[in-house]
Structures are given as C-alpha cells and as structure tokens.
C-alpha cells in the first residue's frame, strides 16, 4: 500500500503541470466558484450552461491526463474527453450517491479511453498461465525506495515501456487508484486475473528500473 500511495501522490502533484499545461484557462475564474458539487449537479441536470461550463473547466485537465495515460496520444485524449463530457451531461440525471462528480466523470473518461483502445487495437490477451505471488513486505519496501529515487517523468516512461496489458492495469491501480475489483469490472476480466497481471507488471517495472540504474 505504501508504494501505491507514494506513486499516486507524485502523479497528483504533477497532474495539472505536465501533460496539458496549455489547456489551463483563466475563464474558469469568471464562473461562479462557490457552488457546491451537489448544486452543480442539480443545475447541470437542468441543462444550465454556466454550470456545465464550470464543470468542464474544473475537471477537464484531470480527465485529459487520465485519458492520455491510457491512449498515449494528445489528440485522441482530447477527442475522448470532449465525448465524455457530452455523455456525462446527457446522463447526469443517473448520477447517484454512490459516486462523487469527480470520480464519476473520470470513470466515464477512462471507460471511453479503454473502449478506444479496444476499437483501435486487437483484443488484449489478459490471461497468463503462470501465476505470480503477491509481493512480500520486503518487496513493497524495495518499490518505495526505487520510486523515491525517480522523477515522475521517469516513472511514467518506465510504465509506458511495459506490455499493454501490464501498463493499463498498473495505471488504473497505482495512479488512478481503482481497486482490483473495479478494474476487473472495467476490463471485463476476472479479479484474480487483474491481481496476477498487476503482480507480473509490477515485477517487470521493478526490473526495468533496476536495469536502468545498473546502466548508469
């Protein structure tokens, strides 16, 4: 758990400063900022344009970063997020107490990003015959130490070097903070498969980081 929280804090810190700095817009400050999330949702359900604009400018960078980490293309991520907001505003009447607005919007964007990959690429083979055991406490400590010596840019590059099936699960678990169960639902695979692929991907990530350090 320590390693998961550590890497997520790093990415949260850089969330609005790395991938899409040009998309920050001062127009946000011109919109009413004192509305509660509950009131925003209520107004969006009434098709209030100012409320929808407020939601868009508040959450677009978070959604863009989440989508980009999955599809790895700026233009595709921008299109996906635009479509995600349209879908969200059309279906916002379905939003209930189980989700907050932030989590609900991000879930829509991530699902749309995963759908984009499914349409663009051949189906990903998630199952591996060889099972991988869960990390020991020593391995968890090792991960924290490895991450602590890296910049966010380096961690991102190492994750992106992994096979697609490992890369996606590590992003969803380590960075987006979804549980194994939630990831299994999003990907349409067994939770045990998610756990196995996460463990395997984590092992490969550690090996890549170690190899890089030895090269230097």
N, C-alpha and C positions, 0 to 999 in steps of 0.2 A: 504494500500500500504506500509506503514512503516513496518508492521510486515513481509510482504513478502520480502522486500529488506533486512531486518535485518537478517532473517534466511538464505537467499541466500548468503550474504556476509560471514557468518560463514562457510558455506559449501565450498564456493570458496576458502577460506583461507586454509582449510584442504584438498583441492582437491587432491593434489599430495603428501600428507604426511601421509594419514591414511589408506585407503583401500589396496593400492598396492605399498608400499614403495619398495619392492624387484624388481619391474619391471622398475625402473629407470635405464637408460643405458647411459654410457658415450659415447657410439658410436655416439650419436646424435651430439656431438661436433665435430666429424670428418667429418660431412657432411656440405656442403655449407649452411651457415645460413643467407646469405644476399639476398636470393631470395625473391622477393615479392610474395604474395599469388597468384596474377594474373599470374606471371611467373611459379610458381609451378604447377598451374592448367594446364597451356599450356604444360609444359613438361610432366606432367602425362598423358595428352591426347595423347602424342607421345610415351607413354609406356617407358619413361625414368626411368630406375630402381633407379638411385640415387635420383631422385625427389620423387618417390614413397616411398623410404626408409625414406627420410626426412619427408614426410607427416606422415608416420606410427609412427616414433619416436616422432614427435611433438605432435600428437593428441591421441596416444594410451591410456595414463593414464586417460585423460578426458573421453574417450569413455568407458573404463573399469569401472570407477566409476559410470558413468551414467547407464550402463547396470547392474552392481552389485546392485545398489539401487533398481532396479526393480525385478530382478530374485533372488537376495539374495543367490547366490552361486558363489564362485570364479571361479570354473572350467567351469561352464555354461557361465559365463560372458566372460571368455577368449575365448571360442569357438565362442560365438556370435560376439565378436569384430573382430576376425580373418575373419569370414564370411562377416562381414560388410565392412571391408577394401577391400576384394576381389570384393564384389558387387559394392563398390564405384569406384574402379579403372576401372571396366567394364563399368560403367555408367557415368563416369566423363564428357564425352562429352555432357551429358544432363544438366550439371550444368550451370545455367544462372545467371543473375544479381540479381535475387530475393533472393538468398541465398549466404552468405559467406561460405567459405570452412568449418570453424569450425561448424557453425550451420547445414550445410548440412550433414556432417559426423555424427554429434551427432543425428540428426533426423533419419538417416539410422539405427544407432545402437539401438536407443530407439524403433523404429518400429520393429526391429528384436527381441528385448527383449520382447515386447508385444506379438508378434507372437509366441515366445517360450512359454509364459505363456498360450496362447490360446490352443496350441497343447498339453501342459503338463497337464492342468487342465480343469475341466468342465467350461463351459461358466459362466462368472460372471454376476449376476443379478444386473444391474445398477440402475434400477428404484425403487424408494421408493414412496409409496402412499402419505406420509405426506411431504408437502413442508416445507422448512426451510427458514426463512427470512434472508436477508443479514445482516452482522454484523453492529452494531451501532458503532459510533466513540468511545464510552467508551469501547466496547469490543475489538476494534482494539488496543487501548492503553493498555488494560489488556494483550493482546497477546504479545506486545512488552516487557512489564515488565516481563512476565513469561519467554520468550525466553532469555531475558538479564541475567537471573539468572542461566541459564543452559549451560553446555558444549555442543559442537557439538555431542559428543558421546551420551549424554543423550537425546538430541532432536531426533537423529536417532533412538534410541531404542524406544522412545515413538511412533514415526511414524510407526515403524515396528510392533507395538502391535495392530495397527488398522486392521479392516477387509480389505481384499484385495482391494475392490472397493474404499475405502476411502484412503488407503495407496498409491495406484498408482496415484490417482488424486492429492493428496497433494504433492507427489514427483514431478510430472510433473509441477504443478503450482508454489509451493513455492521454489523448489530447481532448477528445470531445466528452470524455467522462461517462460513457454509457456502460452499463453492466453487461456481463456476458449474455444474460438472458435477453436484454434489449437488443443486443447486436444480433443474436440468433433470429429474433423476430424480424429485424430489418433485412437480413440477408436471406431469410427463408431456409436456414440450416439448423441442425441440432445444436443445443447449447454445449454439449460435450465436444463437438467439432470446433466450435469457437474457442473453447478453452485450449484444445490441442494446438490449433493454429496460432493462437496467441503465444503459447509457451514456445512453440517452434520458431515463430517470428522473433520473439524476444531473444532467444539463443543466438539466432543469426545476426541480430542487431548488435549484441554484445561482441560477437566475433569480429564483425566489421570494424567496430570501434577499437578493439584491441589490435587488430591488424594494422589499422591506420596509425596507432601510436607507435608500433614497432617500426613502421616505415620511417618515422621521424626520429 
